[in-house]
Amino acid sequence: MRTSAPLRSKSFEVFENGIGPGKWPDSISVGMFMTIHISPWLLRRKWILVAIGLPVLVALWWAFRPEKLWINQKVNEPAPFDTSADPQPILTGRFEGNARHTNGRATIYKKPGGEYLQLSDFTAPSGPDIHVALVHDDAQAKSGLDSLDLGPLKANQSDQNYNLPGGTDLDKYDAVLIYAERPHAVFGLAKLEPF
Amino acid sequence: MVRNFKTAGILAGVVLALGLPLAYAQSSAKTLETGTFHGKVHNTSGRATIYREADGRLILRLTNFKTSNGPDVHVVLIAAKDADDDANFLKNSTERVELGALKGNEGDQNYEIPAGTDLKKFQTISIYCERFNANFGAAPLEKF
């Protein structure tokens, strides 16, 4: 009689330590009710929280890089070629199709002697008394206002240069206009943007 | 002694790396195409210009350039006339030529375009966030 009781209690201890059938409900509840059953266990092992949490935080940081919202990365590479001896383009733009088709590019260059306008890749309808002018885009409809006549169009095709008068204030103009004097028609307008 | 040789070697390498391209760069380049950036969501502005160097290499140069900083931002040439802010290159399976990671979100910078790239086909430069597949800004190129 005396010997049988201690034997029974010993066998219970064995079950509670996870070898007997007592193990199964524990392990299932761990899987299904994680927050309820795992948290006391996790709290005893805080390093697991850190081990999972840190990589998650690092991954989130790597994906979004939030610090880049307020950090600017400035570079200033020189041109890989030396163009200092050439005329420097300062403003450029392409002709936008108008009623009569004028195509090509208008570029204002700066060189030691002054500035000049170059029309390149250029075609315009031929006609009498066609002029080239620098204008302010808003004022292009009004004749004479805020415009600078650069002279008659030299050719209706091919590259051509027009010298700008000395002291031209380029801030005043933002477009190149091809227009006919006598019928007073606009052939083409190229809006200039900084090169 | 070993360390001195090492530093001397590194210095010579740096001098060669900087000096040789400069020596070759004396002949000027031809401007092929240019265009300005637009992009409102990520505020992108500036100019993209493609040059052909005397030795035939194609160089993309960004000037007056500014965009927003972001993760994994790249410079790509795309086979399209232009790209909107919400353009999705993956969804539209837009063909791209990778020019490299964006060196900085502000300032002038150069990128080499792989030899044999068809500039008639790839007409637009895009500042492209690879991680979120977002087009920060695009510059449609036109003949200079």
Chai-1 contact restraints between the chains, C-beta under 6 A:
chainA,res_idxA,chainB,res_idxB,connection_type,confidence,min_distance_angstrom,max_distance_angstrom,comment,restraint_id
A,R65,B,P71,contact,1.0,0.0,6.0,A-B,restraint_1
A,K68,B,N69,contact,1.0,0.0,6.0,A-B,restraint_2
A,K68,B,G70,contact,1.0,0.0,6.0,A-B,restraint_3
A,N72,B,N105,contact,1.0,0.0,6.0,A-B,restraint_4
A,N72,B,E106,contact,1.0,0.0,6.0,A-B,restraint_5
A,Q73,B,N69,contact,1.0,0.0,6.0,A-B,restraint_6
A,Q73,B,G104,contact,1.0,0.0,6.0,A-B,restraint_7
A,Q73,B,N105,contact,1.0,0.0,6.0,A-B,restraint_8
A,K74,B,G104,contact,1.0,0.0,6.0,A-B,restraint_9
A,K74,B,E106,contact,1.0,0.0,6.0,A-B,restraint_10
A,K74,B,G107,contact,1.0,0.0,6.0,A-B,restraint_11
A,V75,B,K103,contact,1.0,0.0,6.0,A-B,restraint_12
A,V75,B,G104,contact,1.0,0.0,6.0,A-B,restraint_13
A,V75,B,G107,contact,1.0,0.0,6.0,A-B,restraint_14
A,V75,B,Q109,contact,1.0,0.0,6.0,A-B,restraint_15
A,N76,B,G107,contact,1.0,0.0,6.0,A-B,restraint_16
A,N76,B,D108,contact,1.0,0.0,6.0,A-B,restraint_17
A,E77,B,D108,contact,1.0,0.0,6.0,A-B,restraint_18
A,E77,B,Q109,contact,1.0,0.0,6.0,A-B,restraint_19
A,E77,B,N110,contact,1.0,0.0,6.0,A-B,restraint_20
A,P80,B,A25,contact,1.0,0.0,6.0,A-B,restraint_21
A,P80,B,I59,contact,1.0,0.0,6.0,A-B,restraint_22
A,P80,B,N110,contact,1.0,0.0,6.0,A-B,restraint_23
A,F81,B,A25,contact,1.0,0.0,6.0,A-B,restraint_24
A,F81,B,S28,contact,1.0,0.0,6.0,A-B,restraint_25
A,F81,B,A29,contact,1.0,0.0,6.0,A-B,restraint_26
A,F81,B,E53,contact,1.0,0.0,6.0,A-B,restraint_27
A,D82,B,A25,contact,1.0,0.0,6.0,A-B,restraint_28
A,D82,B,Q26,contact,1.0,0.0,6.0,A-B,restraint_29
A,T83,B,S28,contact,1.0,0.0,6.0,A-B,restraint_30
A,D86,B,S28,contact,1.0,0.0,6.0,A-B,restraint_31
A,R94,B,E142,contact,1.0,0.0,6.0,A-B,restraint_32
A,D121,B,K143,contact,1.0,0.0,6.0,A-B,restraint_33
A,E193,B,T36,contact,1.0,0.0,6.0,A-B,restraint_34
